[in-house]
Amino acid sequence: MSTVRFLTGITTSGTPHLGNYVGSIRPSVRASLTPGVESFYFLADYHALIKIDEPARIQRSTLEIAASWLAAGLNPDHVTFYRQSDIPEIPELTWFLTCVTGKGVLNRAHAYKASVDKNTAAGVDPDADVNAGLFMYPVLMGADILMFNAHKVPVGRDQIQHIEMARDMAASFNHRYGEHFVPPQAEIEESVATLPGLDGRKMSKSYDNTIPLFSSREQLKKLIAGIKTDSRAPGEPKETEGSALFQIYQAFASDEETQALRKAYAKGIAWGDAKTLLFERIDREIAPMRAAYEDYMAHPEKVEALLLAGAQKARAIATPFMAQLRSAVGLRGLGTVVHTNTGKAAKVALASFKQYREKDGQFYFKLVDTAGAVLLQSKGFESPKVAGQAIGQLQAQGAAAVAALASQLEPLDANALAAVTAALQALADAVAKK
């Protein structure tokens, strides 16, 4: 079974709360353990700049979010966990995609249209207070996705449009320069839990009604005590429907625990007792992670090291891929022989490199033909960066690199060497013709 790439971005614009944990962090961490899945998680700090101009807040949020995901069990050894701004290839790819994306497409983006509609209704200039970052947001998101050729992007229904735009960008680029991008698919999160906040509305930083994920035990108890309830007295039956307290409890409890509280509501449990049950149930799940979170917050250098290691893994993919894209659009050495063709070139299926990590902790790559047959197999490398450099050398030097890297490749007989040489030459020719 081929590996499927999933990519998830987390905007660094605030402190994670219980709603983020239930709706995104917990299910994403569980999903990262799925066999046959290669997961990419990134801190979208470039995106945060669109709406936040407080440097200290972005820095603090980046640390809090990274520490939260790590404390919740995200394993950097099993996924690629990185900071968007540590991958310089992403803004470069954003520009490439900008040049193949019609302005009319971006005019229809939901966030931009909402701002224009609001301004129009207020009788002011349609673009008042709309910065170019908001307008270009879908292109940056497209670059995030297409840089790693993610197959699936988990999103809510309100984000489907962005994935469709990324597909359009991939198709537009591929049409002009050859097949480089995989069209991504939206993985719709139908069952994502949405928690109510302290006032009963959706838990959101916008409403200032959140419960921070890693509140201290004392703060957590105090915040839960402040959850809005009705005036029904102890002993008086209570409705679970519309009860913020019950909905939050249900998101953490087992089916048996939920049914027990439902019965207690019917029997008239006192609100104070119900809040105590909720506090104890949440704390039972969060407490084991709280110590790890506090340690990360106290030692930001640990988080920094993990993010930089993640960036190294990500760039082992991004750097050689960006070199391929630069050559494809014509940003290449002037000594490169370019074959021109006045007609439309026929699309030719080519071999491709696949890079991966095995259970022994080593990084490998293979060259496979269009039918999936392995033409060339590497031995293990200690880092993805070195493996990526070897791929880049093979792409640039072809057969000469096969000989130079012989000690790092599985042995080839004469027939296999001929097939590999032909495949590498076809790749080089395809790049040169673009």
VOGU-3710 file (C-alpha; in Angstrom, 3 decimals, decimal comma):
1> mstvrfltgi> 0,000/0,000/0,000  1,399/3,395/-0,994  1,941/6,055/1,636  -0,631/8,849/1,852  0,539/12,301/2,918  -1,625/14,346/5,286  -0,856/18,003/6,052  -2,254/20,140/8,870  -1,494/23,791/9,634  -2,007/25,531/12,984
11> ttsgtphlgn> -2,115/29,348/12,969  -0,034/30,881/15,761  -2,536/33,486/16,864  -3,530/32,559/20,401  -3,376/30,236/23,401  -4,769/26,703/22,802  -8,019/26,022/24,655  -10,189/22,975/25,346  -12,082/23,501/22,086  -8,822/23,334/20,101
21> yvgsirpsvr> -7,843/20,184/21,968  -11,098/18,323/21,354  -11,617/19,584/17,813  -8,075/19,392/16,435  -5,179/18,407/18,693  -6,521/15,157/20,132  -7,917/13,716/16,862  -4,836/14,831/14,897  -2,430/13,192/17,328  -4,422/9,968/17,100
31> asltpgvesf> -4,517/10,187/13,304  -0,731/10,632/13,177  -0,377/7,038/14,404  -2,328/5,583/11,460  -0,272/3,028/9,473  0,492/4,015/5,884  0,151/7,726/6,626  2,956/10,307/6,415  1,909/13,325/8,475  3,068/16,928/8,219
41> yfladyhali> 2,110/19,429/10,941  3,267/23,017/10,749  2,951/26,196/12,790  1,507/28,731/10,346  3,288/31,825/11,619  3,317/33,522/8,182  -0,471/33,256/8,190  -0,625/34,816/11,658  1,013/37,983/10,308  -2,095/38,672/8,224
51> kidepariqr> -4,155/39,599/11,264  -1,695/40,089/14,132  0,908/42,841/14,344  2,128/42,070/17,862  5,526/40,308/17,565  5,589/39,136/21,186  2,130/37,595/20,827  3,112/35,604/17,735  6,291/34,370/19,435  4,417/33,409/22,604
61> stleiaaswl> 1,625/31,703/20,662  4,151/29,713/18,621  5,701/28,376/21,818  2,348/27,649/23,493  0,930/25,830/20,479  4,068/23,780/19,845  4,309/22,872/23,547  0,608/21,906/23,596  0,837/19,562/20,623  4,031/17,971/21,911
71> aaglnpdhvt> 2,600/17,531/25,412  -0,554/16,004/23,909  1,543/13,244/22,379  2,606/14,394/18,900  5,837/12,498/18,250  8,333/14,456/16,106  10,102/11,183/15,289  6,969/9,842/13,578  5,778/13,031/11,857  7,280/16,134/10,268
81> fyrqsdipei> 6,590/18,961/12,737  7,949/22,337/11,662  7,518/26,091/11,698  6,328/27,560/8,401  8,825/30,436/8,528  11,742/27,975/8,747  11,023/26,792/5,190  12,179/29,586/2,828  11,030/27,552/-0,158  7,390/28,194/0,833
91> peltwfltcv> 7,333/31,965/0,096  9,267/31,295/-3,106  6,670/28,753/-4,195  3,967/31,244/-3,203  5,329/33,617/-5,845  5,439/30,867/-8,493  1,787/30,062/-7,763  0,864/33,751/-7,713  2,036/33,946/-11,317  -0,303/31,160/-12,459
101> tgkgvlnrah> -3,367/32,166/-10,403  -6,002/34,481/-11,813  -6,984/37,513/-9,753  -10,617/36,620/-10,389  -10,110/33,384/-8,472  -8,843/35,282/-5,441  -11,684/37,804/-5,729  -14,038/34,932/-4,899  -12,216/33,807/-1,737  -14,650/33,701/1,187
111> aykasvdknt> -12,567/35,753/3,653  -11,879/38,502/1,120  -15,493/38,588/-0,075  -16,740/38,824/3,516  -14,545/41,880/4,123  -15,675/43,509/0,883  -19,343/42,812/1,632  -18,970/44,259/5,135  -17,366/47,428/3,788  -19,968/47,764/1,038
121> aagvdpdadv> -22,787/47,432/3,564  -21,141/50,145/5,664  -20,900/52,446/2,665  -17,103/52,669/2,649  -14,482/51,715/0,083  -14,869/47,962/-0,613  -11,168/47,373/0,099  -10,942/49,537/3,216  -8,641/47,919/5,815  -8,121/44,887/3,564
131> naglfmypvl> -4,425/44,116/3,308  -2,815/42,203/0,458  -1,992/39,398/2,896  -5,682/38,638/3,369  -6,206/38,738/-0,400  -3,224/36,439/-1,045  -3,937/34,052/1,855  -5,214/31,259/-0,441  -1,991/31,305/-2,478  0,195/30,967/0,614
141> mgadilmfna> -2,030/28,115/1,784  -1,691/26,540/-1,655  2,094/26,714/-1,349  1,950/25,083/2,104  0,059/22,153/0,628  1,734/21,768/-2,761  5,296/22,112/-1,436  4,955/18,634/0,071  2,459/17,285/-2,460  0,015/16,442/0,308
151> hkvpvgrdqi> -2,688/14,020/-0,812  -5,134/14,862/1,993  -5,718/18,058/3,971  -8,065/17,701/6,982  -10,360/20,743/7,034  -13,791/21,847/8,104  -16,393/22,611/5,448  -15,578/26,338/5,617  -12,062/25,586/4,316  -12,995/23,419/1,314
161> qhiemardma> -12,721/26,398/-1,024  -9,021/26,811/-0,183  -8,303/23,197/-1,108  -10,171/23,636/-4,393  -8,051/26,719/-5,093  -4,873/24,720/-4,373  -6,077/22,111/-6,873  -6,609/24,853/-9,448  -3,101/26,216/-8,817  -1,601/22,739/-9,217
171> asfnhrygeh> -3,474/22,187/-12,477  -2,507/25,609/-13,825  1,182/25,117/-13,022  1,214/21,543/-14,345  -0,433/22,661/-17,584  2,305/25,228/-18,199  5,373/23,414/-16,914  4,657/19,679/-16,767  3,430/17,353/-14,053  5,000/18,501/-10,781
181> fvppqaeiee> 2,129/18,761/-8,304  -0,336/16,241/-6,922  -3,862/17,732/-6,762  -4,738/17,674/-3,028  -8,053/16,482/-1,650  -9,981/17,921/1,283  -10,458/15,415/4,099  -13,729/16,687/5,519  -13,886/16,541/9,308  -17,616/15,870/9,692
191> svatlpgldg> -17,464/14,713/13,294  -15,189/17,396/14,742  -16,461/18,336/18,172  -17,279/22,008/18,730  -17,261/22,908/22,394  -19,402/25,641/23,923  -17,558/28,228/25,948  -18,196/29,745/29,365  -21,195/31,699/28,064  -22,748/28,909/26,011
201> rkmsksydnt> -21,582/30,229/22,629  -18,913/28,389/20,632  -15,637/28,382/22,569  -13,560/30,963/20,745  -10,869/33,550/21,385  -13,131/35,997/19,523  -15,773/35,699/22,266  -13,252/35,645/25,121  -15,094/32,640/26,559  -12,367/30,008/26,417
211> iplfssreql> -10,879/27,614/28,938  -7,109/27,455/28,279  -6,034/23,870/27,646  -3,273/23,861/30,218  -4,772/26,042/32,919  -3,474/25,220/36,382  -5,687/22,849/38,361  -6,933/25,769/40,469  -7,642/27,975/37,443  -9,414/25,137/35,634
221> kkliagiktd> -11,691/24,575/38,631  -12,468/28,297/38,860  -13,251/28,624/35,147  -15,537/25,592/35,129  -17,362/26,991/38,141  -18,110/30,047/36,000  -19,838/28,126/33,179  -23,273/29,599/32,591  -26,214/27,435/33,791  -29,923/28,048/34,326
231> srapgepket> -31,653/28,720/37,660  -33,002/25,227/38,332  -32,488/24,219/41,946  -30,971/20,980/43,314  -33,479/18,130/42,996  -35,191/19,766/40,026  -34,761/17,774/36,755  -32,439/19,415/34,257  -32,217/19,307/30,457  -29,058/18,042/28,769
241> egsalfqiyq> -30,114/19,674/25,498  -28,443/23,074/25,255  -26,419/22,542/28,432  -22,856/23,775/27,825  -21,703/21,912/30,888  -23,112/18,596/29,612  -21,714/19,093/26,095  -18,198/19,734/27,393  -18,419/16,695/29,680  -19,556/14,515/26,778
251> afasdeetqa> -16,483/15,497/24,739  -14,200/14,023/27,401  -16,255/11,194/28,906  -16,893/7,624/27,805  -20,376/6,591/26,702  -21,001/5,036/30,113  -19,911/8,182/31,936  -22,067/10,323/29,661  -25,145/8,177/30,284  -24,528/8,335/34,033
261> lrkayakgia> -24,492/12,140/33,939  -27,600/12,161/31,741  -29,422/10,175/34,425  -28,084/12,490/37,122  -29,512/15,459/35,171  -32,905/13,753/35,086  -32,714/13,189/38,852  -31,920/16,838/39,517  -28,180/16,908/40,215  -27,075/20,242/41,682
271> wgdaktllfe> -25,185/22,449/39,254  -22,277/22,687/41,667  -21,985/18,888/41,799  -22,209/18,645/38,003  -19,408/21,200/37,650  -17,285/19,217/40,100  -17,804/16,079/37,990  -16,811/18,006/34,864  -13,709/19,445/36,511  -12,546/16,048/37,729
281> ridreiapmr> -13,163/14,382/34,353  -11,255/17,021/32,376  -8,412/17,183/34,868  -8,040/13,399/34,756  -7,231/13,629/31,035  -5,254/16,867/31,035  -3,207/16,487/34,244  -0,771/13,863/32,860  0,054/16,215/29,971  0,255/19,371/32,081
291> aayedymahp> 3,681/18,574/33,527  5,137/18,018/30,048  3,587/21,267/28,824  4,982/23,247/31,742  8,424/21,743/31,148  8,352/22,777/27,480  7,220/26,278/28,435  10,014/26,546/30,985  12,584/25,322/28,433  11,717/26,894/25,067
301> ekvealllag> 15,107/25,817/23,743  13,791/22,212/23,735  10,866/23,243/21,545  13,150/25,282/19,303  15,452/22,289/18,776  12,532/20,029/17,868  11,125/22,568/15,399  14,509/23,076/13,745  14,931/19,308/13,448  11,489/19,177/11,866
311> aqkaraiatp> 12,441/21,954/9,467  15,498/19,965/8,439  13,269/16,989/7,599  10,869/19,228/5,700  13,625/20,980/3,753  15,128/17,633/2,739  11,985/17,406/0,608  11,431/21,082/-0,162  14,947/22,066/-1,261  15,452/19,550/-4,086
321> fmaqlrsavg> 11,801/19,939/-5,133  12,173/23,712/-5,327  15,314/23,282/-7,419  13,240/21,158/-9,788  10,503/23,810/-9,950  12,996/26,639/-10,494  14,438/24,787/-13,462  10,950/24,026/-14,753  9,980/27,717/-14,938  13,304/28,729/-16,493
331> lrglgtvvht> 15,244/29,960/-13,445  18,317/27,897/-14,253  21,943/28,206/-15,201  22,570/29,943/-18,509  24,793/27,068/-19,634  21,871/24,646/-19,517  20,890/23,372/-22,953  17,248/24,254/-23,594  15,307/22,355/-26,244  12,580/24,481/-27,766
341> ntgkaakval> 9,458/23,144/-29,414  6,937/25,275/-31,228  4,192/22,727/-30,689  2,651/21,412/-27,501  4,956/18,834/-25,989  3,419/15,439/-25,351  3,122/14,541/-21,694  5,652/11,791/-20,930  5,392/9,659/-17,812  8,684/9,741/-15,915
351> asfkqyrekd> 10,350/7,873/-13,094  10,348/9,610/-9,709  12,218/9,621/-6,409  10,480/8,574/-3,189  12,066/9,434/0,150  11,024/7,776/3,404  12,109/6,691/6,874  12,266/3,103/8,119  11,763/1,676/11,615  15,544/1,528/12,106
361> gqfyfklvdt> 15,526/5,346/12,180  17,496/5,616/8,934  16,371/7,637/5,920  16,113/6,001/2,491  15,074/6,820/-1,039  14,239/4,875/-4,144  13,774/5,646/-7,823  10,607/4,054/-9,168  9,243/3,852/-12,690  5,702/4,781/-13,680
371> agavllqskg> 4,472/1,268/-12,870  5,892/1,491/-9,348  8,816/-0,864/-9,983  11,969/0,035/-8,044  14,846/0,960/-10,344  17,285/2,193/-7,711  17,371/1,694/-3,932  19,542/3,610/-1,491  21,113/2,364/1,688  20,310/4,119/4,964
381> fespkvagqa> 21,275/7,718/5,694  21,473/9,241/9,167  19,544/12,372/8,220  16,921/13,326/5,627  19,104/16,228/4,578  21,943/13,941/3,446  19,468/11,659/1,664  17,972/14,700/-0,078  21,442/15,865/-1,125  22,103/12,465/-2,698
391> igqlqaqgaa> 18,826/12,711/-4,631  19,783/16,190/-5,799  23,170/14,888/-6,950  21,523/12,092/-8,947  19,076/14,535/-10,530  21,862/16,930/-11,463  24,614/14,485/-12,528  22,697/11,419/-13,675  24,804/8,329/-14,362  27,966/10,003/-13,069
401> avaalasqle> 26,334/10,358/-9,661  25,359/6,669/-9,649  29,045/5,795/-9,811  30,021/8,458/-7,259  27,378/7,289/-4,797  27,919/3,574/-5,369  28,766/2,889/-1,710  25,466/4,450/-0,634  23,312/2,544/-3,128  22,258/-1,060/-3,386
411> pldanalaav> 24,379/-2,885/-6,041  23,175/-2,729/-9,644  23,850/-5,235/-12,392  24,514/-4,072/-15,955  20,855/-4,246/-17,025  19,640/-2,382/-13,939  22,323/0,271/-14,372  21,204/0,843/-17,947  17,580/1,275/-16,855  18,558/3,722/-14,109
421> taalqalada> 20,757/5,695/-16,485  17,947/5,934/-19,021  15,432/7,023/-16,354  17,763/9,727/-15,010  18,503/10,977/-18,508  14,778/11,179/-19,268  14,263/13,234/-16,122  17,091/15,581/-17,068  15,798/15,920/-20,626  12,280/16,674/-19,393
431> vakk> 13,590/19,445/-17,137  15,732/20,885/-19,929  12,808/21,002/-22,364  10,633/23,088/-20,050
//
